[in-house]
């Protein structure tokens, strides 16, 4: 996962404070990072050091059948003076199982981009 911004989101021009929200099926929801934010200034990159999970779910699928999981990924910017604003939002369909693919989540003006890896692998238990 990586995140880059070309815009100042703070009133003072210091830094933007970002976080991801993911809405899955029914009551499954997630936030990344769990506490705090990812702080970025203009023209600054954030790259995860290890495989960080924005969303994780186990789903039982019978052999020979395919299943689809729909998740909505939202990139938000935290503002202490007013309500948090949604920078980018997109819904993805993940066919289970599938190969690893990379998607780019970006705002309308293409100033802030997040590159996400979607991996839906098969496991046995």
C-alpha positions as CSV (number, residue, x, y, z in Angstrom):
1,X,0.0,0.0,0.0
2,X,1.2,3.5,-0.8
3,X,-0.3,7.0,-0.5
4,X,0.8,10.2,-2.2
5,X,-0.7,13.7,-2.1
6,X,0.0,16.8,-4.2
7,X,-2.2,19.1,-2.2
8,X,-2.2,20.9,1.2
9,X,-5.2,19.7,3.2
10,X,-4.5,21.7,6.3
11,X,-5.6,25.3,6.7
12,X,-2.2,26.3,7.9
13,X,-0.5,24.3,5.2
14,X,1.3,21.9,7.5
15,X,0.1,18.4,6.7
16,X,-2.9,16.3,5.8
17,X,-4.0,13.6,8.2
18,X,-5.4,10.6,6.3
19,X,-7.1,7.3,7.2
20,X,-8.9,4.6,5.3
21,X,-12.4,3.2,6.1
22,X,-13.6,0.0,4.6
23,X,-17.2,-1.1,4.5
24,X,-17.8,-4.7,3.7
25,X,-20.8,-7.0,3.6
26,X,-23.4,-6.6,6.4
27,X,-21.7,-5.4,9.6
28,X,-18.1,-5.9,8.7
29,X,-16.2,-2.6,8.9
30,X,-12.6,-1.6,9.3
31,X,-10.4,1.5,9.8
32,X,-6.7,1.8,8.9
33,X,-4.7,2.8,11.0
34,X,-6.8,1.7,13.9
35,X,-5.8,4.7,15.9
36,X,-4.3,7.9,14.6
37,X,-3.7,9.0,11.1
38,X,-1.2,8.9,8.2
39,X,0.4,12.4,8.2
40,X,1.6,13.7,4.8
41,X,2.7,17.1,3.6
42,X,2.5,18.2,0.0
43,X,4.5,16.0,-2.5
44,X,5.2,13.4,0.3
45,X,4.8,9.6,0.0
46,X,3.8,7.0,2.5
47,X,4.8,3.4,1.7
48,X,3.9,0.6,4.1
49,X,7.0,-1.2,5.4
50,X,5.3,-4.6,5.5
51,X,2.1,-6.1,4.2
52,X,-0.4,-4.0,6.0
53,X,-4.0,-5.1,5.9
54,X,-6.7,-2.5,5.3
55,X,-9.3,-5.3,5.1
56,X,-9.2,-9.0,6.0
57,X,-12.0,-11.5,5.9
58,X,-12.3,-15.3,5.8
59,X,-15.2,-16.6,3.7
60,X,-16.3,-20.3,3.2
61,X,-16.7,-21.2,-0.5
62,X,-17.6,-24.7,-1.6
63,X,-15.3,-26.3,-4.1
64,X,-16.0,-25.6,-7.8
65,X,-18.1,-22.5,-7.0
66,X,-17.1,-18.8,-7.2
67,X,-18.1,-16.1,-4.7
68,X,-18.0,-12.4,-5.0
69,X,-17.3,-10.0,-2.1
70,X,-18.0,-6.3,-2.5
71,X,-16.2,-3.8,-0.4
72,X,-16.2,0.0,-0.4
73,X,-12.8,1.7,0.3
74,X,-13.0,5.3,1.5
75,X,-9.9,7.6,1.9
76,X,-10.7,10.4,4.4
77,X,-8.8,13.4,5.6
78,X,-9.2,14.3,9.3
79,X,-9.9,17.9,10.2
80,X,-10.1,18.9,13.9
81,X,-12.1,22.1,13.1
82,X,-14.8,20.6,11.0
83,X,-16.2,17.2,9.9
84,X,-13.8,14.8,8.3
85,X,-13.9,15.1,4.5
86,X,-14.0,12.2,2.0
87,X,-11.1,12.5,-0.4
88,X,-11.8,9.4,-2.5
89,X,-14.3,6.6,-2.5
90,X,-14.7,3.5,-4.7
91,X,-16.4,0.1,-4.5
92,X,-14.5,-3.0,-5.6
93,X,-15.8,-6.5,-6.5
94,X,-13.5,-9.3,-5.5
95,X,-14.0,-12.7,-7.1
96,X,-13.0,-15.5,-4.7
97,X,-10.4,-16.9,-5.3
98,X,-8.5,-14.6,-7.7
99,X,-5.0,-13.5,-8.5
100,X,-3.3,-10.6,-6.8
101,X,-4.1,-7.3,-8.5
102,X,-3.3,-3.6,-7.9
103,X,-5.8,-0.8,-8.0
104,X,-5.5,2.9,-7.7
105,X,-7.9,4.9,-5.5
106,X,-7.7,8.6,-6.3
107,X,-9.7,11.8,-5.9
108,X,-11.5,13.6,-8.7
109,X,-8.7,16.1,-9.4
110,X,-6.0,13.4,-9.2
111,X,-4.1,15.2,-6.5
112,X,-4.2,12.3,-4.0
113,X,-3.6,8.7,-4.9
114,X,-3.5,5.5,-3.0
115,X,-2.2,2.3,-4.5
116,X,-3.8,-0.8,-3.0
117,X,-3.1,-4.5,-3.4
118,X,-6.1,-6.8,-3.6
119,X,-5.3,-10.4,-2.7
120,X,-7.9,-13.2,-2.5
121,X,-6.1,-16.4,-1.9
122,X,-7.4,-19.9,-1.2
123,X,-6.7,-21.5,2.2
124,X,-7.6,-24.8,3.8
125,X,-8.6,-25.3,7.4
